[in-house]
Amino acid sequence: MEVILKQDVQGLGYKNDIVKVRPGYGNNYLIPNGFALIANESNKRLVNENIRQAAHKAAKIKQDAEALAAKVGELTVEIKTKAGESGKIFGAVTAVQISDALKAKGFDIDRKKVVLKESPKQIGTYTATLDLHKEVKHEISVKVVAE
């Protein structure tokens, strides 16, 4: 089943993308919750017209995302957490903590745009990806230190 996404769905696609999903997922979750439309010809034409009209706005949004990525640069975010003797931390560092640390440094980045490849469970340095735009992804270093 093909659907047109009405908003970004993590792990599936971005707004106005046409994606193939299983019928149960589309009919029981995406469409009733307002995340997607059925990809028939009239909806495809409607979305293409909306994309054409929003092209100028989309270019501005992408340019803003690139500017934010350049401003963030090679930033290293330091997260302080409680840890045991062996360096193992209690719990795990989450995207919320990274987002809060970025806000403290003056970058307003939503927690949903922070993607961790692996959940930090030891003291050390990790890499997080900021999903700023469909075409703009930026990596930052996350340094986990003991309190």
C-alpha positions in Angstrom: 0.0 0.0 0.0 1.3 3.4 -0.9 0.7 6.5 1.3 1.6 10.1 1.2 3.0 11.4 4.5 1.4 14.5 5.9 4.3 15.1 8.4 7.7 13.6 9.2 7.5 10.1 10.6 10.8 8.9 12.2 12.1 5.8 10.5 9.6 6.0 7.6 10.0 9.3 5.8 9.5 13.0 5.6 6.5 15.2 4.8 5.1 14.8 1.3 7.1 11.6 0.6 5.3 8.7 -1.0 6.2 5.5 0.8 5.2 1.9 0.7 3.8 0.5 3.9 2.0 -2.6 5.0 -1.8 -2.2 4.7 -2.4 -2.7 8.4 0.1 -0.1 9.4 -1.3 2.4 6.9 -5.0 1.7 7.6 -4.9 1.2 11.3 -2.2 3.7 12.4 -1.0 6.3 9.8 -4.2 7.3 8.2 -6.5 7.4 11.4 -3.9 9.4 13.3 -3.5 11.9 10.5 0.0 11.1 9.6 -0.7 10.0 6.0 -3.1 10.0 3.1 -3.8 7.2 0.6 -1.6 7.8 -2.5 -4.3 7.9 -5.2 -4.0 10.1 -8.3 -6.0 13.1 -7.0 -4.0 13.2 -3.7 -0.7 12.9 -5.7 -1.7 15.8 -7.9 -2.7 17.8 -4.8 0.6 17.1 -3.0 2.6 17.9 -6.2 0.9 21.3 -6.4 1.6 22.0 -2.7 5.2 21.0 -3.2 5.5 23.3 -6.2 4.1 26.2 -4.3 6.2 25.5 -1.2 9.5 25.1 -3.1 10.6 28.7 -2.2 9.8 28.2 1.4 11.5 24.8 1.5 14.7 26.3 0.0 14.7 28.9 2.9 14.2 26.2 5.5 17.0 24.1 4.1 19.3 27.2 4.0 18.4 27.9 7.7 19.2 24.3 8.6 22.6 24.5 6.8 23.3 27.8 8.6 22.5 26.1 12.0 24.8 23.2 11.1 27.6 25.5 10.2 27.1 27.4 13.5 27.1 24.2 15.5 30.3 23.2 13.7 32.6 20.7 15.6 30.8 21.2 18.9 31.4 18.8 21.7 28.6 18.5 24.2 29.5 17.4 27.7 26.9 15.4 29.7 27.6 14.8 33.4 26.1 11.7 34.9 26.5 9.5 37.9 28.8 6.5 37.3 30.2 3.5 39.1 33.8 2.7 39.8 34.2 0.7 36.5 33.0 3.7 34.4 29.6 2.3 33.8 26.9 5.0 34.2 23.6 4.5 36.0 20.9 4.5 33.3 21.8 5.9 29.9 22.3 9.2 28.2 19.2 10.2 26.1 18.4 12.6 23.3 16.6 14.8 25.9 19.8 15.3 27.8 21.7 16.1 24.7 19.0 18.5 23.5 19.0 20.3 26.9 22.8 20.6 26.8 22.5 22.1 23.3 19.9 24.6 24.6 22.3 25.6 27.4 24.9 26.4 24.7 22.4 28.5 22.7 21.2 26.0 20.1 17.4 25.3 20.1 17.3 21.8 18.7 14.3 19.6 19.4 15.0 16.2 21.1 13.3 14.4 18.2 16.0 15.7 15.9 18.8 14.2 18.0 19.7 10.6 16.9 22.1 8.4 18.8 23.6 5.5 17.0 24.2 3.7 20.2 22.9 4.4 23.7 25.8 5.6 25.9 26.1 3.4 28.9 29.8 4.0 29.7 31.9 7.0 30.3 33.5 8.1 27.0 32.9 10.0 23.8 30.1 9.1 21.4 28.6 10.5 18.2 25.1 11.9 17.8 23.5 13.0 14.5 21.4 16.1 14.3 18.6 15.6 11.7 18.1 19.3 11.0 16.5 18.8 7.6 15.6 16.1 5.0 19.0 16.8 3.3 21.0 18.3 6.2 22.4 16.0 8.8 25.2 17.1 11.2 27.3 15.0 13.6 28.4 16.3 17.0 30.5 14.7 19.7 28.9 13.8 23.0 31.3 13.4 25.9 29.9 11.5 28.9 31.7 12.3 32.1 31.2 11.3 35.7 29.9 13.8 38.2 
